[in-house]
Amino acid sequence: MWGVIEPTLQAAETARSAGRPTDDLTAYDLYLRALTPIRSGEVGRESFVEALDLLNQAIQRDSRYAPALALAGSCRSSLDVAGWIDDAGANREEALRLTRRALAAARDDPNALAYGAYVLA
């Protein structure tokens, strides 16, 4: 049974890895790590701040990494909607700036498009 499953899993993982929208594995790892705090059951201000920190690091490594840009914009919007931000105007401008950068670089990435739609809505 393992003789059939293992090659199939390896092929799927290779295809998934090849399809990632960045060549920087550290940026990709930071993006994946940013998903954890905001997908946990109890999401609060700290979760979005933690995710934004990780996403900012990913964006520093790859400034055209569309999913990281879009998720960062989405996190900023979520902070604003929840009332967890001091300077709402500047935060909204940054969320829109990140989202526009993401959509320009997205190349039809479904996550970038979904997060971007949330921010623009």
C-alpha positions as CSV (number, residue, x, y, z in Angstrom):
1,M,0.0,0.0,0.0
2,W,2.8,2.5,0.9
3,G,4.3,1.7,-2.5
4,V,1.3,3.4,-4.1
5,I,0.7,6.2,-1.7
6,E,4.2,7.6,-1.3
7,P,4.9,8.3,-5.0
8,T,1.4,9.9,-5.3
9,L,2.0,12.1,-2.3
10,Q,5.5,13.1,-3.6
11,A,4.0,14.0,-6.9
12,A,1.3,16.1,-5.4
13,E,3.7,17.9,-3.1
14,T,6.1,18.6,-5.9
15,A,3.3,20.1,-8.0
16,R,2.0,22.2,-5.1
17,S,5.5,23.5,-4.4
18,A,6.2,24.3,-8.0
19,G,3.0,26.3,-8.1
20,R,3.8,28.6,-5.2
21,P,3.9,32.3,-6.2
22,T,7.4,33.0,-4.9
23,D,10.9,31.4,-5.3
24,D,11.9,32.5,-1.8
25,L,11.2,29.6,0.5
26,T,11.6,31.7,3.6
27,A,9.0,34.2,2.3
28,Y,6.7,31.2,1.6
29,D,7.3,29.8,5.1
30,L,6.5,33.2,6.7
31,Y,3.3,33.4,4.7
32,L,2.2,30.0,5.8
33,R,3.1,30.8,9.4
34,A,1.0,34.0,9.2
35,L,-2.0,31.9,8.4
36,T,-1.9,30.1,11.7
37,P,-2.8,33.0,14.1
38,I,-5.6,34.3,12.0
39,R,-7.2,30.9,11.3
40,S,-7.1,29.8,15.0
41,G,-10.4,29.6,16.8
42,E,-10.0,32.7,19.0
43,V,-8.9,35.5,16.8
44,G,-8.1,38.8,18.4
45,R,-6.0,41.9,17.8
46,E,-2.8,40.1,18.8
47,S,-3.5,37.4,16.1
48,F,-3.7,40.0,13.3
49,V,-0.6,41.9,14.7
50,E,1.4,38.7,14.8
51,A,0.3,37.7,11.3
52,L,1.1,41.2,10.0
53,D,4.6,41.0,11.4
54,L,5.2,37.7,9.6
55,L,3.7,39.0,6.4
56,N,5.9,42.2,6.5
57,Q,9.0,39.9,6.8
58,A,7.8,37.9,3.8
59,I,7.2,41.1,1.8
60,Q,10.6,42.4,2.7
61,R,12.1,39.2,1.2
62,D,9.9,39.2,-1.9
63,S,8.2,42.5,-2.6
64,R,6.0,41.0,-5.4
65,Y,4.7,38.1,-3.3
66,A,1.0,38.6,-4.1
67,P,-0.6,36.3,-1.5
68,A,1.5,37.9,1.3
69,L,0.7,41.4,0.1
70,A,-3.0,40.6,-0.2
71,L,-3.2,38.9,3.2
72,A,-1.4,41.8,4.8
73,G,-4.0,44.2,3.3
74,S,-6.8,41.9,4.6
75,C,-5.3,41.8,8.1
76,R,-5.1,45.6,8.1
77,S,-8.8,45.8,7.0
78,S,-9.8,43.3,9.7
79,L,-8.0,45.4,12.4
80,D,-9.9,48.5,11.1
81,V,-13.3,46.8,11.0
82,A,-12.8,45.5,14.6
83,G,-11.8,49.0,15.8
84,W,-8.4,47.7,16.9
85,I,-6.4,50.4,15.1
86,D,-5.5,53.9,16.3
87,D,-5.0,55.7,12.9
88,A,-7.8,54.3,10.8
89,G,-7.2,56.6,7.9
90,A,-3.5,55.7,7.5
91,N,-4.3,52.0,8.1
92,R,-6.9,52.0,5.3
93,E,-4.5,53.7,2.9
94,E,-1.9,51.1,3.7
95,A,-4.4,48.2,3.3
96,L,-5.4,49.6,-0.2
97,R,-1.8,50.1,-1.2
98,L,-0.9,46.5,-0.3
99,T,-4.0,45.2,-2.0
100,R,-3.3,47.1,-5.2
101,R,0.3,45.8,-5.3
102,A,-1.0,42.3,-4.7
103,L,-3.6,42.5,-7.5
104,A,-0.9,43.9,-9.9
105,A,1.3,40.9,-9.1
106,A,-1.4,38.3,-8.6
107,R,-1.3,36.5,-11.9
108,D,-4.7,35.1,-11.1
109,D,-3.8,33.7,-7.7
110,P,-7.1,32.8,-6.0
111,N,-6.0,33.7,-2.5
112,A,-4.7,37.1,-3.6
113,L,-7.9,37.8,-5.5
114,A,-10.1,36.8,-2.6
115,Y,-8.2,38.8,0.0
116,G,-8.1,41.7,-2.4
117,A,-11.8,41.6,-2.9
118,Y,-12.4,41.6,0.9
119,V,-10.2,44.8,1.2
120,L,-11.8,46.6,-1.7
121,A,-15.3,45.7,-0.6
